[in-house]
Amino acid sequence: MTEPHRPPEVDRVAASRRAVEARRARASLKRDIAMRVVTPQDVLARSTDATDSAAATLRVTEFLTALPAIGAGKRDRVLQSLGISPVKRLGGLGGRQRNALSTWLDERFPPIRPRAGRSRLLVLAGPTAVGKGTVAAHIAAHHPEILLSVSATTRPPRPGEIDGAHYFFVDDEAFDRMVDAGDLLEHATVHNRHRYGTPRRPIEEALAEGRTVLLEIDLQGARQVRAADPAATLVFLLPPSWDELVQRLVGRGTEDAEERARRLRTAKVELAAQSEFDHRVVNDDVAEAARKVVELSEAPARYSSRG
C-alpha cells in the first residue's frame, strides 16, 4: 500500500519542528555540561548511541566551550593538539580522535574513582531541590533496618513537616548549646541563612549496634563527616538535568524569587564539588535512586519495593 501524499508545506512544518526540538535538546545538554549535571565523559559516550541524539549532533566546538574554564582560544588550541576539525560533531569523530578526546577529558576532568569497600555510615548529599529528602524518606520506609538520621535546624518548618520526624526544629540559642557541648557530628550554615546539624549520639549508638546509618545532609556537612570518618561512603545525588532542577525548585513553591535565585547559585557551587564524593546517583526515579543508594552501603540486599 502506498503512503498517502502529504503536501510539501506539511513536510516543511514537520522538519522545522524537528529542527527546533533538536536545537533545544542540544541547548539543554550544553547547560547540563556547564552546570556539571552530566560529565563530559558521559556525553562523549552517549554520542555513539544514536546518530540523531543531542550528544551525537553536538558540534565539538560547542561541546568544548560548554566545559568549565574553556574559552574560544583554549578550545581552538585543544582541537589543534588533538587533530580534530572544528566542523566535526561528536558523533562523527573517528576512533583515533575519540580516544584522544577521551584521554584529554580524563586528564582535565578526572572521573570519580570509587574506593574499595563500603561503610555502614552512608552520606547522601546533592544540590538544593534535587530530592535528597524524598529519596531518604523512601529508603526509611522500605529499609527499617537503616537508621535515617534526623537533623536539627534553625529554619522554620515547611507545611507538613513534623518536629522530631523530619527535623528537630530549634532556635539559635539551642543550636549554639548543641555545638558548644559537642553534640553534633557536623553542622553548617546553608544558603547563608539557616543552620543544620546532625546529632551525634543516635549515630554512634546505631553504628555500635551494627546498623547502617544514612545521613541526608548538605555539602558542608558531608565534608565534615569525611574529615571525622574517612571510611564513610559519600553519595552525590544528581538531577536528570539542570532544567529539571530549576523546575523542581520553582514548582516546590516554598521559596520566594530571591530565595530561589540564592539556592540556584548555591546549587552551581554544590554541583561543582561532586568529584569529592565516592559515587553519583541520578534521581530520575525516586524508587530506583533509593535502590542504588542502598546498594552502595553495607545494608542487606532486601528491598521490598522490588518484590
C-alpha positions in Angstrom: 0.0 0.0 0.0 1.4 3.4 -0.9 1.5 6.1 1.7 -0.9 9.0 1.3 0.7 12.0 -0.3 1.4 14.9 2.1 1.6 18.5 0.9 5.1 19.9 0.8 4.2 22.5 3.4 3.3 19.8 5.9 6.8 18.2 5.4 8.4 21.6 5.9 6.5 22.3 9.1 7.4 18.9 10.5 11.0 19.3 9.5 11.1 22.7 11.1 9.6 21.4 14.3 12.1 18.6 14.5 14.9 21.1 13.9 13.7 23.3 16.8 13.4 20.3 19.1 16.9 19.2 18.2 18.3 22.7 18.9 16.5 22.8 22.2 17.9 19.4 23.2 21.4 20.4 22.3 21.0 23.7 24.3 19.7 21.7 27.3 22.7 19.3 27.0 25.1 22.2 26.9 23.5 23.6 30.1 23.9 20.2 31.8 27.6 20.1 30.8 28.2 23.7 32.0 26.4 23.1 35.3 28.2 19.7 35.7 24.9 17.8 35.9 26.5 15.4 33.4 30.2 14.6 33.0 31.8 15.3 29.6 32.9 11.7 29.5 29.2 10.6 29.7 28.3 13.0 26.9 31.1 11.6 24.7 29.9 8.1 25.4 26.3 9.0 24.6 27.3 10.4 21.2 27.8 6.8 19.9 24.3 5.6 21.0 22.2 7.2 18.3 23.3 9.3 15.3 20.5 11.8 15.8 20.8 12.3 19.5 21.7 15.6 21.1 25.1 14.3 22.1 25.9 12.9 18.6 24.8 16.1 16.8 26.6 18.5 19.2 29.5 20.2 17.4 32.8 19.5 19.1 33.4 23.3 19.4 30.1 23.7 21.3 31.0 20.7 23.5 34.4 22.1 24.5 33.2 25.7 25.2 30.4 24.3 27.4 33.1 22.9 29.7 34.2 25.0 32.7 37.1 27.4 32.1 37.3 26.6 28.3 37.0 29.7 26.2 37.3 30.1 22.4 41.1 30.4 22.4 41.7 27.4 24.6 39.1 25.4 22.6 41.0 26.0 19.4 44.3 25.0 20.9 42.8 21.8 22.2 41.3 20.9 18.8 44.6 21.6 17.1 46.5 19.5 19.6 44.1 16.6 19.2 43.9 16.8 15.4 40.1 17.4 15.4 38.5 19.7 12.8 36.2 22.4 14.3 33.4 21.4 11.9 33.2 17.9 13.4 30.3 16.7 15.6 30.8 14.4 18.5 29.0 11.6 16.7 31.2 12.0 13.7 34.6 11.6 15.4 36.8 8.8 14.2 38.2 6.2 16.6 41.6 7.9 17.0 40.0 11.3 17.5 37.5 9.9 20.1 40.3 8.2 22.0 42.4 11.4 22.0 39.5 13.5 23.2 38.6 10.9 25.9 42.2 10.9 27.2 42.2 14.7 27.3 38.9 14.8 29.2 40.2 12.3 31.8 43.3 14.4 32.4 41.3 17.7 32.6 38.3 16.4 34.4 39.3 13.3 36.4 36.4 10.8 36.8 35.3 9.6 40.2 37.3 6.6 41.3 35.1 4.7 43.9 37.1 3.5 46.9 37.2 -0.2 47.7 35.0 -1.4 50.4 31.7 0.1 51.8 30.8 1.7 55.1 27.8 1.4 57.4 27.9 5.2 57.6 26.2 6.4 54.4 26.1 10.1 53.5 23.6 11.4 50.9 24.2 14.9 49.6 23.5 17.0 46.5 22.2 20.3 45.2 19.2 22.0 46.5 15.8 20.7 45.3 17.4 17.5 43.9 15.1 15.4 46.1 17.5 14.2 48.8 14.7 14.2 51.4 12.3 12.3 49.2 14.9 9.6 48.4 16.0 9.3 52.0 12.3 9.0 53.1 11.8 6.2 50.6 14.8 4.4 52.0 13.5 4.8 55.5 10.1 3.5 54.5 11.5 0.3 52.8 14.5 -0.3 54.9 13.6 0.0 58.6 17.0 -1.6 59.4 18.7 1.5 58.2 18.6 4.4 60.6 17.7 7.7 58.9 19.3 10.4 60.9 17.1 13.3 61.9 18.9 16.7 61.7 18.5 19.7 63.9 17.8 23.0 62.1 17.1 26.6 62.9 14.8 27.1 59.9 11.0 27.1 60.4 9.0 24.0 59.5 7.6 23.8 56.0 4.0 22.7 55.5 3.5 19.1 56.6 6.9 18.8 58.4 6.8 17.3 61.9 9.2 18.2 64.7 11.3 15.1 65.6 10.3 13.2 62.5 11.6 15.4 59.6 13.8 17.7 61.7 14.4 18.8 65.2 13.3 22.5 64.9 15.3 24.6 67.4 16.2 28.2 67.9 19.6 29.7 67.6 20.3 29.5 71.3 19.5 25.8 71.5 21.6 25.2 68.4 24.6 27.1 70.0 24.3 24.9 73.1 24.4 21.7 71.0 27.5 23.0 69.2 29.3 24.0 72.4 28.5 20.7 74.0 29.9 18.7 71.1 26.5 17.1 70.5 26.7 17.5 66.7 28.6 15.2 64.3 28.6 18.0 61.8 26.9 21.4 61.4 26.8 24.1 58.8 25.0 27.3 57.7 23.1 26.6 54.5 22.2 29.3 51.9 23.7 31.9 54.2 20.6 31.8 56.4 19.7 28.7 58.5 21.9 26.2 60.4 21.7 22.5 60.2 23.4 19.8 62.2 23.4 16.0 62.8 23.0 14.9 66.5 26.0 12.7 67.3 24.6 10.2 69.9 21.9 8.4 67.8 24.6 7.9 65.1 27.2 6.4 67.4 24.6 4.1 69.1 23.3 2.7 65.9 26.8 2.1 64.5 27.7 0.4 67.7 24.7 -1.9 67.3 25.9 -2.9 63.8 23.2 -0.9 62.0 23.7 1.1 58.8 23.1 4.9 59.2 22.0 7.2 56.5 22.8 10.9 56.8 20.9 13.2 54.4 22.9 16.4 54.6 24.4 19.3 52.7 27.9 19.6 51.0 29.5 21.3 54.0 28.2 18.6 56.4 29.4 15.8 54.0 32.9 17.3 54.1 32.9 17.4 57.9 31.8 13.8 58.1 34.5 12.7 55.7 37.1 14.5 57.9 35.7 12.9 61.0 35.3 9.4 59.5 37.3 8.9 56.2 35.7 5.5 55.8 32.2 6.9 55.3 30.6 6.3 51.9 29.7 9.6 50.3 26.9 9.6 47.6 26.1 12.6 45.5 22.5 12.8 44.2 22.2 14.4 40.8 19.1 15.8 38.9 18.2 14.3 35.5 19.1 17.8 34.0 19.7 21.4 35.1 16.4 22.4 33.6 14.6 19.8 35.7 16.4 21.0 38.9 15.2 24.6 38.2 11.7 23.3 37.6 11.6 21.3 40.8 12.7 24.3 42.8 10.2 26.6 41.2 7.4 24.0 41.4 8.0 23.4 45.1 6.7 26.9 45.8 8.2 27.1 49.3 10.7 29.9 48.5 10.2 33.4 47.1 12.1 34.6 43.9 15.1 36.0 45.9 15.5 32.7 47.8 15.2 30.6 44.7 17.9 32.7 43.0 20.1 32.2 46.0 19.5 28.5 46.1 20.3 28.1 42.4 23.6 30.0 42.9 24.4 27.6 45.7 23.4 24.6 43.5 26.0 25.6 40.9 28.7 25.5 43.6 27.4 22.2 45.0 27.4 20.5 41.6 31.0 21.6 41.0 32.0 19.6 44.2 30.6 16.2 43.2 34.1 14.9 42.4 34.7 14.9 46.1 32.2 12.0 46.5 32.6 8.3 46.1 29.5 7.7 44.0 27.0 9.6 41.9 23.3 8.6 41.6 20.8 10.3 39.3 17.4 11.0 40.8 15.3 10.4 37.7 13.0 7.9 39.5 12.8 8.0 43.4 12.5 4.3 43.9 15.4 3.5 41.5 17.6 6.2 43.0 16.8 4.9 46.5 17.7 1.3 45.4 21.0 2.4 44.1 21.9 4.3 47.2 21.1 1.3 49.4 23.3 -0.9 47.3 26.2 1.4 48.0 26.1 0.6 51.7 26.6 -2.5 53.8 22.9 -2.7 54.3 21.2 -6.1 53.5 20.2 -6.5 49.8 16.5 -6.9 50.7 14.4 -4.2 49.0 10.6 -4.7 49.5 9.5 -2.5 46.6 11.1 -4.9 44.2 9.2 -7.9 45.4 
